Amino acid sequence: MRCVIAQYPFELTRVGVLASMAGVRPEIVTGDSVTIGRRRYPVKQVGEVITRQDRRDFSGGEVVRAMVRLGFTCHGGPRAARPPAPAALSPLQAASALLGGPDPQNA
């Protein structure tokens, strides 16, 4: 399969990726990862091994897209927690807030 990673074309195959990663010890996973064989590797480590490029030269998304197209399972990393959405105000609470009056439910 032809893909472009860091503006360079690569001809990748599932067997080729398996062969390249054989014997490579996985680093600690802190973000996006891909399961190759029985091991889970950080996508940047996989990209560095299969392209022989510095991992600063490509994004993890480029590697994830290529690995998914080859049939490997990719996992999302921990995402920053979003603050909870504010609760919706009832029309009475909204009107009271606009007019500067006390909260009708707490009065």
N, C-alpha and C positions, 0 to 999 in steps of 0.2 A: 504494500500500500504506500502510495506516495503522500507525504505530508511535508509541511514547511514548519520548521521550528527555528526561531531567531533569524528569520529571513533566509535560511538555507534549506534546500530541498533534501529530503531523506527518503529512502526506500526502506520502509520498515515491514517486518513480518512478525507474526506472533512467535514463531519458532526462533527467529533471530533475537527477539527481546528476551525470551526465556534463556537462550544460550548466553547472551551478554550478561544477564543478571545471575547466572549460576555461579555460586561461590562468593557472591558479594554479600557482605554482612549488612543488614539493614541498620540505618541510623535511627535515632529516637524520632518518632513521629510526633510533630507538633502542629502540623497543618494538614493540607490535603495529602492523601496517600493512595497507593494503588497496590492491590494484591496480585503478586506474581508468584505462581506456584503456591506454596503454603505460607509465604512470608508477606508482610506488609511493609512497603517501602515508602518514604517520602517522595513525592512526585519530582522534586528538584534533584534528588539523588538519582532517580531513574533517568531523568533527562540528561544529566551529566554523563552517566555511563553510556547510554545508547547513542548520544550525539558527539561525545568527546569534546563538549564545549563547557566553558565556565558557567556555572549555574546562575550567575548574574546576568548572562546574556539572553535568557529566555524566561518566559513566565510559566508558572505552574499550570495555567489554563491551557497553554499550547500542548503541554505534555499530557494533561488529562484528556483533552480532545483526541489525541492520537491513540492513547491507551484504550479509551472507550471504543473507538473505531476498530481496534484490534481485538476487542472482546474481553479486555481485562476489567475487573471490578474496581472502580474508584470510590474513595470515601472522602467526604468533606471534613475539613478540620474544624476545630472549635471556632465558633463565631462570637464576636463581641455581643454581649447581652444587650438587648434593646430595653430601654425603660418602658414600663407598662404604659399603655395608652390611657390618657385621662378619661375618666368616666363621663359619659354623656350627661349633660344637664337636662332636666325636664324644662318645659317651656316656662313654668312658674319660677324655677331656680334661675334661669337665664334672664328673665325679666327683672327679678329681684337684684341680680348681680349688676345689670345695666343701670338700674335706678339707685343703686347704692344702699338698698335696704337690707334688713337682716334676712338670713336664710330662712324661708318659710317652714322648712322641715325641722329646723333646730330652734325655732322660736317658741 
